[in-house]
Amino acid sequence: MASLETMFNVRGKSVIVTGGASGIGRAYAEIMAEQGARVCIFDIDPTGLDRTVAEIGGDCWGQIVDVGDRPGMAAAFDAVVARHGRIDTVFANAGIDPGPGFMTPEGERNPAGAIEAIPDEQWDRGIEINLTSVYTTVKHAVRHMKPQGSGEIIVTSSIASLINESIVGTSYMPAKAAVNHFVRHMAMELGAYGIRVNAILPGPFITNIAGGRLRNKADRAAFEAQSLIGRIGDVEDIKGLALLLASPAGAYFTGSLIVIDGGSLTRMT
Ligand SMILES: NC(=O)c1ccc[n+]([C@@H]2O[C@H](COP(=O)([O-])OP(=O)(O)OC[C@H]3O[C@@H](n4cnc5c(N)ncnc54)[C@H](O)[C@@H]3O)[C@@H](O)[C@H]2O)c1
């Protein structure tokens, strides 16, 4: 029987985390680096990236890249291969809150989030970062993983892909729903090449998304009320699942959409 150490071994793996300078992505980077992987973080925020890389230490480094910049992403993947020699695990995680929802957490209509008020550029950026960047990330990961005949791709979706959250910017829901479908489609295409593709669907986690609004009392209370265990997620909660999907213990997962939400979805559906 395999030991725990063998089952969850990611030592020496070449790992990329997009949006790894904060929140859920940082937790992915931390657990992978802590377990001996070589981790490269792609992030648009130079200050956060420097701080995160310094705090994680070990074999962790970063590249400043906007996941919406296609040539920049191609070059960033190539730079990882130049340094690590290969790419084993990619967390396609970067995401944004694309503006206000049509309701406030207090249950009022929010005119700034009404469909007719959404600036087109805001919609486009939401789709670009929350959906199209996942395509770009998977594409460049596969360019390197296919010749190796192995790899794991883990995409951060959201429970907002399965329900409609009126206090979240409108383009977020269709973007994340499309991400789920894309993940399953990629799992179908890539399984024959030894590449597994899965999605993690978090419920509310305290991070810096939307200006860190889950730290505000009203927002926090609205989301806490949804949980079956009375609290919203801490990024530490996501580490075990990330390690599972990136290690031999997760070898039979592909095309899976894995909800991690303290039961919020169960309460709401
Ligand atoms: N926090 C939640 O409640 C929650 C719930 C469900 C899903 N998610 C998803 O989790 C993922 C991570 O979000 P988070 O909550 O940790 O947010 P966060 O804001 O704390 O971290 C996101 C990171 O992505 C980076 N980033 C943003 N735009 C980028 C770009 N264009 N290029 C490169 N990097 C970019 C940011 O600089 C930041 O470091 C997102 O995909 C988000 O949709 C979050």
The ligand as an ORCA input file, in Angstrom:
! r2SCAN-3c Opt
* xyz 0 1
  N     -12.758     34.685     -2.976
  C     -13.870     34.110     -3.304
  O     -14.858     34.177     -2.582
  C     -13.955     33.316     -4.584
  C     -15.055     32.469     -4.755
  C     -15.152     31.722     -5.912
  C     -14.166     31.795     -6.871
  N     -13.106     32.633     -6.685
  C     -12.090     32.672     -7.737
  O     -10.813     32.452     -7.182
  C      -9.828     33.007     -8.028
  C      -8.839     33.789     -7.202
  O      -9.515     34.896     -6.620
  P      -9.234     35.412     -5.136
  O     -10.534     35.454     -4.447
  O      -8.123     34.680     -4.539
  O      -8.871     36.939     -5.457
  P      -7.646     37.872     -5.099
  O      -8.008     39.205     -5.669
  O      -7.278     37.783     -3.667
  O      -6.443     37.253     -5.970
  C      -6.469     37.315     -7.360
  C      -5.047     37.485     -7.878
  O      -5.115     37.525     -9.311
  C      -4.321     38.594     -9.774
  N      -4.845     39.063    -11.054
  C      -5.989     39.753    -11.287
  N      -6.087     40.053    -12.587
  C      -4.995     39.535    -13.184
  C      -4.531     39.529    -14.517
  N      -5.207     40.140    -15.503
  N      -3.365     38.897    -14.786
  C      -2.645     38.312    -13.797
  N      -3.023     38.304    -12.520
  C      -4.190     38.902    -12.218
  C      -4.416     39.652     -8.683
  O      -3.352     40.604     -8.764
  C      -4.385     38.796     -7.428
  O      -3.056     38.576     -7.002
  C     -10.580     33.834     -9.083
  O     -10.668     33.101    -10.283
  C     -11.957     33.992     -8.461
  O     -12.951     34.183     -9.423
  C     -12.977     33.387     -5.559
*
